[in-house]
Amino acid sequence: MKKITLLLFGLFISIAAVKAQSSHQFTLSPASFMLDGKPFQIISGEMHPARIPHEYWRHRIKMAKAMGCNTIAAYVFWNYQETTPGNFDFSTGNHNIAEFIKICKEEGMWVMLRPGPYVCAEWDFGGLPSYLLKIPDIKVRCMDPRYMAPLTKYVTALAKEIAPLQCVNGGPILMVQIENEYGSYGNDKVYLNTLKDMWVNNGIKVPFYTADGATPYMLEAGHVAGAAVGLDSGGSDDDFAVAAKADPTAPAFSSETYPGWLTHWGEKWATADTPGIRKELTYLLKNKKSFNLYVVHGGTNFGYTAGANAGKPTEYQPDVTSYDYDAPIDEQGNATPKYYMMRNLIKQYAGYKVPDVPKAIKTIIIPAIKMQPYTTIWQNLPTAIQSPQPRPMEDFDQNQGLMLYRTKLIGHKSGWLTITEPHDYALIFLNGKYIDSVYRDGGKWSVKLPASDVKDPVLDILVEGMGHINFAQYIIDRKGITDRVVLNGMTLMNWDIYKLPIDEQFIGNLKTTTETAPNTKGNFFKGQFTISKLGDTYFDLSKYAKGTVFVNGHNLGRFWSRGPQQHLYCPASWLKEGKNEIIIFDMQSSTAADVATSATLK
């Protein structure tokens, strides 16, 4: 019995020793971050699990480590984890945030977690769930109880996933961010501190940090006392002096150092000045300043996850599908010249060994794919919803995609038609004939309806939502027709509304038809291709106008002839050996065209 007791005691001591060895203390001092009592320089690269094919998570983390990073910063997108109100997905595919964090630990990387609730990130609605927009006068990022109630559920649910993965519990999470760039939006310090307390009450014990522009007013409004001071970005003595003045008790670091930048539809591809980032990175490394590269690898805005910017009410700038970001690791996961420049700099200053760069991901080129007409929107209309006036998509639990608004013209039959407001792109039809298109950006929302010899002309307005605004003051951004439609000053009433989400489920239920459609717009095209070996590829949509492409049921994202993006990324894991299927929905094109593939984004 004595021997058994001694054995059990020894086992208990061993377990306690292992636990003590695996747990770590990460603390804040006024001058630096401290890991297990020693100064620690964070050299972080940011990537977002939702934007990276699940099968490539480990590869991208290895790529960041081989560049010299010791930490991964990761956003968690609330609207990606809460798929429908009250239903959280933390277990399937890209939703398994705990798995991503565990892989980081397995690869010897620390983690800075950025759980929002608001994240910006060029992500749809900045990560906030669009079901909030069903509330007509909702106020977000403040103490509005209608916002705080679902936020509390989100924090509670996510905390259960991440609390065991804190460094104090043997995991890799060093810090958790509170909100994001709040000083650029509001000044509700009660809200920020309530959010912090929410995390603490749900078991978060590691330090917190905030991230704001390196200006006094942003830091005053967005910082929480006692949290580390993140600067977006911090690249000079002056920037860090501003941070020290904002909170002399906490360390400061560059929470977003930008090696690249975002691109909107209609712009040239954004490219960051390599000498500029070399200079900033040299300053940070030479002066032992901690920093996070936003982003080390961007990935892809698959489906309808891309957001948009707007500097004024009539401005709208949607982001392209690719989130390549001109980052050191490109969209497919390859090292760029910028990657090797940064790798050499980090090796020079960091003082630790950097692993070899992983092998590049295999790419394949598929012979041109023959496309055929498949069906149309008009043959796939669901049951109509009647409404006195148009209502936005969110009212009907639809996030984006399309919505068709139909009414008969009584009184005025022709003249100037004004849509207030079209969010974001609309096609106008009269008696089945295409008349014109309206794009939200610029505020020119009127078209001329011609005279008709039909007694009660039918007006159709097919509206596409192109991404909720994700930054600044206009993030309350509903999709579809958000107010009314007026013809010669007369408000048009009595509408039939058709939900057309154009998502994976909708595509899976398409009805094929050989009938001639009354409209030449809104067509689906289908093709098949056979491959013997798997690999990543890019589908070339340059022969099409505007729409969405699905491969084996996966939504690759939007394409638009205005560019700059013409090639859409498809990971090998979404293909299969043998027969594959591609379906293209195009709002504008009426004839099929072959689809080529490419090895690169550009």
C-alpha positions in Angstrom: 0.0 0.0 0.0 2.9 2.3 0.9 4.5 1.6 -2.5 1.3 2.3 -4.3 0.9 5.6 -2.4 4.5 6.6 -3.3 3.9 5.7 -6.9 0.7 7.7 -7.1 2.5 10.6 -5.4 5.3 10.4 -7.9 2.9 10.3 -10.8 1.1 13.4 -9.4 4.4 15.2 -9.1 5.4 14.2 -12.7 2.1 15.4 -14.1 2.3 18.7 -12.2 5.9 19.2 -13.5 4.8 18.6 -17.1 1.9 20.9 -16.7 4.1 23.6 -15.2 6.6 23.1 -17.9 4.0 23.4 -20.7 2.3 26.5 -19.3 3.8 30.0 -19.8 3.4 33.4 -18.3 3.1 36.3 -20.7 3.0 39.7 -19.1 3.2 43.4 -19.9 5.8 45.8 -18.5 6.0 49.5 -19.5 9.0 48.9 -21.7 8.4 45.4 -23.2 6.5 42.2 -23.4 7.7 39.5 -21.0 7.6 35.7 -21.6 8.3 33.7 -18.5 10.1 36.7 -17.0 12.3 37.5 -20.0 11.8 40.2 -22.6 10.2 38.9 -25.7 10.0 40.5 -29.2 6.9 39.5 -31.1 7.6 39.0 -34.7 4.2 38.2 -36.0 2.6 37.4 -39.4 -1.1 37.7 -39.8 -3.3 35.2 -41.7 -7.0 34.4 -41.4 -8.2 30.8 -41.2 -11.4 31.6 -43.0 -9.5 32.8 -46.1 -7.2 29.8 -46.4 -8.3 26.4 -47.5 -8.4 24.2 -44.4 -6.0 21.7 -46.0 -3.4 24.4 -46.4 -3.5 25.9 -42.8 -0.3 24.1 -41.8 1.6 25.0 -45.0 0.8 28.7 -44.6 1.9 28.6 -40.9 5.1 26.9 -41.9 5.7 29.5 -44.6 5.4 32.3 -42.0 7.8 30.5 -39.6 10.3 30.0 -42.4 10.2 33.8 -43.1 11.2 34.3 -39.5 7.9 34.9 -37.7 7.6 33.5 -34.1 3.9 34.4 -33.8 0.7 34.2 -35.9 -2.0 36.8 -35.5 -5.4 35.6 -36.5 -8.8 37.2 -36.9 -11.9 35.3 -35.9 -14.9 36.5 -37.9 -18.1 36.5 -35.9 -20.4 36.2 -38.9 -18.3 33.2 -40.2 -18.6 31.3 -36.9 -22.3 32.1 -36.2 -23.8 30.7 -39.4 -27.4 31.5 -38.4 -28.6 33.4 -35.3 -27.7 31.4 -32.2 -26.1 28.5 -34.2 -22.3 28.5 -33.9 -20.0 26.3 -36.0 -16.5 25.7 -34.4 -16.0 22.2 -35.7 -16.3 22.0 -39.5 -13.5 22.8 -42.0 -12.4 26.4 -41.8 -14.7 27.1 -38.9 -12.6 25.0 -36.5 -10.6 27.9 -35.0 -9.3 25.8 -32.1 -7.7 23.4 -34.6 -5.9 26.3 -36.3 -4.5 27.5 -33.0 -3.4 23.9 -32.1 -1.6 23.7 -35.4 0.2 26.9 -34.6 1.5 25.4 -31.4 2.5 22.1 -33.1 4.6 24.3 -35.5 6.2 26.1 -32.6 4.3 29.4 -33.1 2.7 31.7 -30.6 -0.7 33.3 -31.3 -2.2 36.7 -31.0 -6.0 36.3 -31.3 -8.2 39.0 -32.8 -11.8 38.0 -32.1 -13.5 41.3 -32.8 -16.4 41.4 -32.5 -15.7 44.0 -35.2 -12.5 43.3 -37.2 -12.7 45.4 -40.5 -10.3 43.2 -42.5 -12.0 43.9 -45.8 -14.4 41.2 -44.7 -18.2 41.4 -45.2 -19.7 43.8 -42.6 -16.3 43.8 -40.7 -17.2 40.4 -39.3 -20.5 41.5 -37.8 -23.5 39.2 -38.6 -25.9 40.7 -41.1 -28.9 39.4 -39.2 -28.3 42.5 -36.9 -29.5 44.6 -39.9 -33.0 43.2 -39.6 -33.4 45.7 -36.7 -34.3 49.0 -38.5 -32.5 51.3 -36.1 -29.8 49.0 -34.8 -26.7 50.7 -33.4 -23.5 48.6 -33.4 -20.2 48.8 -31.6 -21.8 50.4 -28.6 -24.0 49.6 -25.6 -27.2 49.2 -27.6 -28.8 46.2 -25.8 -30.0 44.7 -29.1 -26.3 44.5 -30.2 -24.9 43.5 -26.8 -27.2 40.5 -26.4 -26.0 38.6 -29.4 -22.5 39.8 -28.8 -22.6 38.3 -25.3 -23.6 34.9 -26.8 -20.7 35.1 -29.3 -18.1 35.9 -26.7 -19.4 33.1 -24.4 -19.3 30.6 -27.2 -15.9 31.5 -28.6 -14.3 31.7 -25.1 -15.1 28.0 -24.6 -13.0 27.2 -27.6 -10.1 29.5 -26.9 -9.7 29.6 -23.1 -8.0 26.2 -22.9 -5.5 27.3 -25.6 -4.1 30.3 -23.6 -0.4 30.1 -22.8 -1.2 29.9 -19.1 -3.1 26.7 -19.9 -0.3 25.3 -22.1 -1.6 26.7 -25.3 0.0 29.2 -27.7 -2.3 32.3 -27.2 -0.3 35.2 -25.7 -2.7 38.1 -26.1 -6.4 38.8 -27.1 -7.4 42.0 -28.8 -10.3 44.1 -27.7 -12.4 45.3 -30.6 -10.4 46.8 -33.5 -9.4 50.3 -34.5 -12.2 51.6 -32.3 -10.8 55.0 -32.2 -11.5 55.4 -35.9 -15.2 54.8 -35.3 -16.4 55.7 -31.8 -15.6 56.7 -28.2 -17.8 54.5 -26.0 -15.3 53.5 -23.3 -18.0 51.8 -21.3 -18.5 49.5 -24.3 -14.8 48.7 -24.6 -14.4 48.0 -20.9 -17.6 45.9 -20.8 -16.2 43.8 -23.7 -13.0 43.3 -21.8 -14.9 42.3 -18.6 -16.9 39.9 -20.8 -13.7 38.1 -21.9 -12.3 38.0 -18.3 -15.6 36.6 -16.9 -15.4 33.9 -19.6 -12.0 32.7 -18.5 -9.6 34.8 -20.6 -6.5 35.3 -18.4 -3.8 36.4 -20.8 -3.2 40.1 -21.4 -5.3 42.2 -23.8 -4.3 44.7 -26.4 -6.0 47.3 -28.6 -5.1 48.5 -32.0 -5.5 52.1 -33.3 -3.9 54.6 -35.6 -0.8 56.3 -34.0 -2.7 59.6 -33.3 -3.7 61.0 -29.9 -7.4 61.2 -30.5 -7.7 57.6 -31.9 -5.7 56.2 -29.0 -7.7 58.2 -26.4 -11.0 56.9 -27.8 -9.9 53.3 -28.7 -7.5 52.2 -26.0 -8.3 50.4 -22.8 -6.2 51.2 -19.8 -3.7 48.4 -18.9 -3.9 46.7 -22.3 -0.9 46.8 -24.6 -1.0 49.7 -27.1 -1.2 48.5 -30.7 -0.3 51.0 -33.4 -1.7 50.6 -37.0 1.0 51.1 -37.9 4.0 52.1 -35.8 7.2 52.7 -37.7 9.0 55.6 -36.0 10.1 57.0 -32.7 7.3 59.6 -32.9 4.7 56.9 -33.3 5.9 55.0 -30.2 6.2 58.3 -28.3 2.5 58.9 -28.9 1.7 55.4 -27.6 3.8 56.0 -24.5 1.8 59.2 -23.8 -1.5 57.4 -24.3 -0.7 54.7 -21.7 2.7 54.9 -20.0 2.0 51.7 -18.0 1.8 49.3 -21.0 4.1 48.4 -23.9 3.5 49.5 -27.4 4.0 47.6 -30.6 3.1 47.9 -34.3 -0.1 45.8 -34.4 -0.4 46.3 -38.2 2.7 46.8 -40.3 1.6 46.8 -43.9 3.8 44.9 -46.5 0.9 45.2 -49.0 -2.5 46.7 -49.5 -6.1 46.0 -50.6 -7.6 46.3 -54.0 -11.1 47.4 -55.1 -12.9 46.5 -58.3 -12.1 49.0 -61.0 -8.6 49.8 -59.6 -5.2 48.7 -60.6 -3.7 45.9 -58.4 -2.4 47.5 -55.2 1.3 47.1 -54.7 3.2 48.2 -51.7 6.6 50.0 -52.0 9.2 47.4 -51.2 11.9 50.0 -50.1 9.3 51.5 -47.8 8.5 48.3 -46.0 12.2 47.4 -45.9 12.9 50.7 -44.1 10.0 50.3 -41.6 10.9 46.7 -40.9 14.5 47.6 -40.4 13.5 50.2 -37.8 11.4 47.7 -35.9 13.9 45.0 -35.9 16.9 47.2 -35.1 15.1 48.8 -32.2 13.7 45.5 -30.9 10.1 46.7 -31.4 7.4 44.0 -31.5 5.3 44.0 -34.6 2.6 42.2 -36.6 2.7 42.1 -40.4 -0.7 42.7 -41.8 -0.8 40.4 -43.7 1.9 37.9 -44.1 -0.5 35.9 -46.2 -3.9 37.1 -47.3 -5.7 34.2 -49.0 -9.1 34.5 -50.7 -12.5 36.1 -50.1 -14.3 32.9 -51.2 -18.1 33.2 -51.8 -19.6 36.5 -50.6 -17.1 37.3 -47.9 -15.4 40.3 -49.4 -16.4 43.6 -47.9 -16.4 47.2 -49.2 -15.3 50.7 -48.3 -17.2 54.0 -48.5 -15.8 57.4 -47.6 -19.2 59.2 -48.1 -22.8 58.2 -48.5 -22.8 58.0 -52.3 -19.5 56.2 -52.5 -19.1 52.5 -52.7 -15.9 50.6 -53.3 -16.3 46.8 -53.2 -13.2 44.6 -52.7 -12.1 42.0 -55.2 -12.4 38.3 -54.5 -8.6 37.7 -54.1 -7.1 38.8 -50.9 -3.6 38.4 -52.2 -2.9 41.9 -50.8 0.6 42.0 -52.4 1.6 40.1 -49.3 5.0 38.3 -48.8 3.2 35.0 -49.2 0.9 35.2 -52.2 -2.7 34.0 -52.6 -1.6 30.4 -53.5 0.9 30.3 -50.7 4.1 30.9 -52.7 7.1 33.0 -51.5 7.5 36.3 -53.3 10.6 38.5 -53.7 9.3 40.5 -50.8 9.2 37.3 -48.7 12.9 36.7 -49.2 13.7 40.3 -48.5 11.9 40.2 -45.2 13.3 36.7 -44.4 16.9 38.0 -44.8 16.2 41.1 -42.6 14.6 39.0 -39.8 17.5 36.5 -40.0 19.9 39.4 -39.7 18.3 40.9 -36.5 16.3 38.2 -34.8 19.1 36.1 -33.4 17.4 32.7 -34.0 17.6 30.0 -36.7 15.0 30.2 -39.4 13.7 27.0 -41.0 14.0 26.2 -44.7 11.2 27.5 -46.9 8.6 24.8 -47.6 8.1 23.5 -51.2 5.7 25.4 -53.4 2.2 24.1 -53.8 1.6 22.2 -57.1 -0.3 24.0 -59.8 -2.1 22.5 -62.8 -3.3 23.9 -66.1 -6.6 22.4 -67.4 -7.4 22.4 -71.1 -10.0 24.9 -72.2 -13.4 24.0 -70.8 -16.4 23.9 -73.1 -19.4 25.8 -71.6 -23.0 25.4 -72.5 -26.2 27.3 -71.6 -27.7 25.6 -68.6 -30.6 27.6 -67.2 -31.6 31.1 -66.2 -32.7 33.1 -63.2 -36.1 33.5 -64.8 -36.7 29.7 -64.8 -35.7 29.4 -61.2 -37.8 32.0 -59.4 -39.1 30.9 -56.0 -42.5 31.8 -54.6 -42.9 35.6 -54.5 -43.2 37.5 -51.3 -45.7 40.4 -51.4 -44.7 43.8 -50.0 -46.2 47.3 -50.3 -42.7 48.6 -51.0 -39.3 47.1 -51.6 -37.5 45.8 -48.6 -33.8 44.8 -48.2 -32.4 41.3 -48.3 -31.7 41.2 -44.6 -35.4 41.5 -43.8 -35.8 38.1 -45.5 -32.7 36.5 -43.8 -30.6 36.8 -46.9 -27.1 38.0 -46.7 -26.2 38.8 -50.3 -26.6 37.2 -53.7 -29.5 38.6 -55.8 -33.1 39.8 -55.2 -35.7 40.4 -57.8 -38.3 43.2 -57.3 -41.3 43.1 -59.6 -44.3 45.4 -60.0 -46.9 46.6 -62.5 -46.8 50.2 -63.6 -50.1 51.9 -62.9 -50.4 55.6 -63.6 -47.0 56.6 -65.0 -45.9 54.0 -67.6 -42.7 55.6 -68.8 -40.2 58.4 -67.8 -37.5 58.7 -65.3 -37.2 55.8 -62.8 -35.1 56.4 -59.7 -34.1 53.7 -57.3 -33.3 54.9 -53.7 -30.9 53.3 -52.9 -29.7 50.4 -55.1 -27.3 48.2 -53.0 -25.3 47.5 -55.0 -25.8 46.8 -58.7 -29.1 46.5 -60.5 -30.5 45.5 -63.9 -33.7 47.1 -65.0 -36.2 45.3 -67.3 -39.5 46.5 -68.8 -41.9 43.8 -70.0 -39.0 41.3 -70.0 -36.7 43.6 -72.1 -33.4 44.8 -70.7 -33.4 48.6 -70.3 -30.2 49.6 -68.4 -28.1 49.0 -65.3 -27.5 51.0 -62.2 -24.4 50.9 -60.0 -24.6 52.3 -56.5 -21.2 54.1 -56.6 -21.6 57.8 -57.5 -25.2 58.3 -56.7 -26.6 58.2 -60.3 -29.5 55.9 -59.7 -32.0 57.0 -62.4 -32.7 55.5 -65.8 -35.1 56.4 -68.6 -38.0 54.0 -69.1 -39.3 54.0 -72.7 -43.0 54.2 -73.6 -44.8 50.8 -73.9 -47.9 49.7 -75.7 -48.6 47.2 -72.9 -51.6 48.2 -70.7 -49.9 47.4 -67.4 -46.2 47.2 -68.1 -44.2 44.9 -65.8 -41.1 46.4 -64.2 -38.3 44.0 -63.0 -35.3 45.2 -61.0 -32.7 42.5 -60.4 -30.4 43.7 -57.6 -27.0 42.2 -56.6 -25.5 42.7 -53.1 -21.7 43.1 -53.5 -20.4 43.1 -49.9 -21.4 45.0 -46.8 -19.3 48.0 -46.0 -16.6 47.0 -43.5 -15.0 50.3 -42.3 -15.8 53.7 -40.9 -19.2 55.4 -40.4 -21.3 53.8 -43.1 -21.2 50.1 -42.0 -24.9 50.0 -41.5 -25.3 48.9 -45.1 -28.3 46.8 -46.1 -28.5 45.1 -49.5 -31.1 45.2 -52.2 -33.5 48.2 -52.6 -33.2 49.9 -49.3 -35.9 52.6 -49.5 -38.2 53.1 -52.6 -38.6 53.2 -56.3 -40.0 56.4 -57.9 -41.3 56.9 -61.5 -41.6 60.6 -62.4 -42.0 61.4 -58.7 -44.6 58.7 -58.1 -43.7 56.1 -55.5 -44.3 52.6 -57.0 -46.3 50.3 -54.8 -47.3 46.6 -54.5 -44.2 44.6 -55.2 -43.4 40.9 -55.6 -40.0 40.1 -54.1 -38.0 36.9 -55.1 -35.1 35.7 -52.9 -32.2 34.6 -55.1 -29.2 33.9 -52.8 -27.1 32.3 -55.5 -25.3 30.2 -52.9 -24.3 26.6 -52.9 -27.7 25.3 -51.9 -29.4 27.4 -54.6 -27.0 26.1 -57.3 -27.6 22.5 -56.1 -31.3 23.0 -56.7 -31.2 24.6 -60.1 -33.9 23.5 -62.6 -32.6 22.9 -66.1 -34.6 24.1 -69.0 -34.5 24.2 -72.8 -37.1 26.9 -73.0 -36.3 30.3 -74.4 -36.1 32.8 -71.6 -38.0 36.1 -71.9 -34.8 38.0 -70.9 -31.3 37.7 -72.3 -29.6 38.5 -68.9 -29.2 36.4 -65.8 -27.9 33.2 -67.3 -26.2 30.1 -66.0 -23.6 28.2 -68.0 -22.3 24.7 -67.2 -19.3 22.8 -68.2 -17.4 19.6 -67.3 -13.7 18.8 -67.3 -11.7 15.7 -66.5 -8.3 15.7 -64.7 -6.0 12.9 -63.7 -3.9 14.8 -61.1 -4.8 17.3 -58.5 -3.3 20.7 -58.1 -4.3 24.4 -57.5 -5.4 26.4 -60.5 -7.0 29.7 -61.5 -10.1 29.9 -63.6 -10.0 32.6 -66.2 -13.3 34.5 -66.4 -12.1 37.2 -68.8 -14.6 36.1 -71.4 -17.5 36.7 -69.0 -19.1 39.9 -67.7 -20.2 39.9 -64.1 -21.2 37.1 -61.7 -20.2 34.2 -59.6 -18.5 30.8 -60.4 -19.0 27.5 -58.7 -16.6 24.5 -59.0 -18.0 21.2 -57.7 -20.4 23.2 -55.7 -17.8 25.5 -54.1 -18.3 29.2 -54.5 -15.0 30.6 -55.7 -16.3 34.2 -55.5 -17.2 37.1 -57.7 -15.8 38.1 -61.1 -16.3 41.3 -63.0 -15.1 42.4 -66.3 -14.1 45.8 -65.0 -11.1 44.1 -63.3 -8.5 44.1 -62.3 -9.1 40.5 -61.3 -9.9 38.0 -64.1 -8.5 34.8 -62.6 -10.2 33.1 -59.6 -8.3 30.8 -57.3 -9.4 27.2 -56.9 -7.5 25.0 -54.4 -6.7 21.4 -55.2 -8.9 20.2 -52.4 -12.0 21.5 -54.2 -11.2 19.4 -57.3 -11.3 15.7 -57.8 -9.6 13.1 -60.0 -12.0 12.3 -62.9 -15.0 14.4 -63.8 -15.5 17.9 -62.4 -18.2 20.5 -62.9 -18.2 24.2 -63.3 -21.3 26.5 -63.2 -21.0 30.2 -64.0 -23.8 32.6 -63.2 -23.5 35.8 -65.3 -25.8 38.8 -64.9 -24.9 40.3 -68.3 -23.6 37.7 -70.7 -26.1 35.9 -72.9 -23.8 33.5 -74.7 -21.4 30.7 -73.5 -17.7 31.0 -73.8 -14.9 28.5 -73.1 -13.1 28.9 -69.8 -9.3 28.6 -69.7 -7.2 28.1 -66.6 -4.0 29.8 -65.4 -1.1 29.2 -63.0 -1.2 32.7 -61.5 -3.6 35.4 -60.2 -2.4 38.1 -62.7 
